[in-house]
Amino acid sequence: MDSAATQKGALLRLEGEMNIYKAADLKQMLMAALPEGGTLEADLSGVTEMDTAGLQLLMLAKRTAQQRGGDLRLVNHSPAVVDVFELLNLGTFFGDPLVIPPLSSNPSAR
């Protein structure tokens, strides 16, 4: 996980597991990365696993950012993140574009 400053706030690249076993460390890192009044862009392309604890952390970070006058934007959703968001129908909660790859054009592959 690494972070960088952007024009509107900060960029945080999340990698590996976002689960109950990593929740305490992830919470501390997410809360520290939220800029006051700015936007934190969280790159989720490196997330390999997500459970409800990881999802709750993203929801907490979104609410906290908004309370501080800023926002949390999620980008580059990994397949693990997309699976959880689709399962729980949470794409609209975060308000970020969630790109879902099209089904294969080969009918026998379905």
C-alpha positions in Angstrom: 0.0 0.0 0.0 1.3 3.4 -0.9 0.0 6.9 -1.1 0.7 10.0 -3.1 -0.7 13.6 -3.3 -2.9 14.7 -6.2 -4.3 18.1 -7.1 -7.6 17.5 -5.3 -6.4 15.4 -2.4 -4.5 12.0 -2.1 -4.2 8.7 -3.9 -4.0 5.5 -2.0 -3.2 2.2 -3.6 -4.6 -0.7 -1.7 -3.1 -4.2 -2.2 -3.6 -7.7 -1.0 -6.4 -8.7 1.4 -9.0 -6.4 2.8 -10.5 -8.8 5.4 -11.1 -9.2 9.1 -7.5 -10.2 9.6 -6.1 -6.9 8.2 -9.0 -4.7 9.4 -7.3 -2.9 12.3 -4.2 -2.0 10.2 -6.3 -1.0 7.2 -8.6 1.2 9.3 -5.7 3.1 10.7 -4.1 3.6 7.3 -7.4 4.7 5.6 -8.3 7.2 8.3 -4.8 8.7 8.2 -4.9 9.0 4.4 -8.2 11.0 4.3 -7.4 14.6 3.6 -9.3 17.4 5.4 -11.8 18.8 2.8 -10.1 17.0 -0.1 -10.7 13.8 -2.0 -9.0 10.5 -1.4 -8.8 8.3 -4.5 -8.5 4.7 -3.5 -7.0 2.5 -6.3 -8.4 -1.0 -5.7 -6.7 -2.8 -8.5 -4.3 -4.7 -6.2 -7.0 -6.0 -3.8 -7.0 -9.8 -4.0 -9.6 -10.6 -1.4 -12.4 -8.6 0.3 -14.9 -9.7 3.0 -17.5 -7.6 4.9 -14.9 -6.2 7.2 -13.0 -4.7 4.2 -16.3 -3.4 2.8 -17.2 -1.8 6.1 -13.9 0.0 6.2 -14.5 1.5 2.7 -18.0 2.5 3.9 -16.6 4.1 7.0 -13.9 5.9 5.0 -16.6 7.3 2.6 -18.7 8.6 5.5 -15.7 10.0 7.3 -14.4 11.8 4.2 -17.9 13.4 3.6 -18.1 14.5 7.2 -14.7 16.2 6.8 -16.0 18.0 3.7 -14.3 15.8 1.2 -15.0 12.5 -0.5 -13.7 9.0 -1.2 -13.5 7.9 -4.8 -12.9 4.2 -5.6 -11.1 3.4 -8.9 -9.7 0.4 -10.7 -11.9 -2.1 -8.9 -10.3 -5.5 -8.8 -12.3 -8.7 -9.6 -12.5 -9.4 -5.8 -14.0 -6.0 -5.2 -16.4 -6.2 -8.1 -17.7 -9.6 -6.8 -18.5 -8.2 -3.3 -20.1 -5.0 -4.7 -22.2 -7.1 -7.1 -23.2 -9.6 -4.5 -24.4 -6.9 -2.1 -25.6 -4.4 -4.8 -23.4 -1.6 -3.4 -22.1 0.1 -6.5 -24.5 3.0 -6.1 -23.5 3.5 -2.4 -20.0 4.7 -3.4 -21.2 6.5 -6.5 -18.2 5.5 -8.5 -18.2 4.0 -12.0 -17.9 0.3 -11.8 -16.8 -1.2 -15.1 -18.0 -4.8 -15.5 -16.4 -6.6 -18.4 -18.8 -7.9 -21.1 -19.6 -11.6 -21.3 -17.6 -13.6 -23.8 -19.0 -13.3 -27.3 -18.6 -17.1 -27.7 -22.0 -18.6 -26.7 -20.4 -21.9 -25.8 -18.3 -20.2 -23.2 -21.4 -19.2 -21.2 
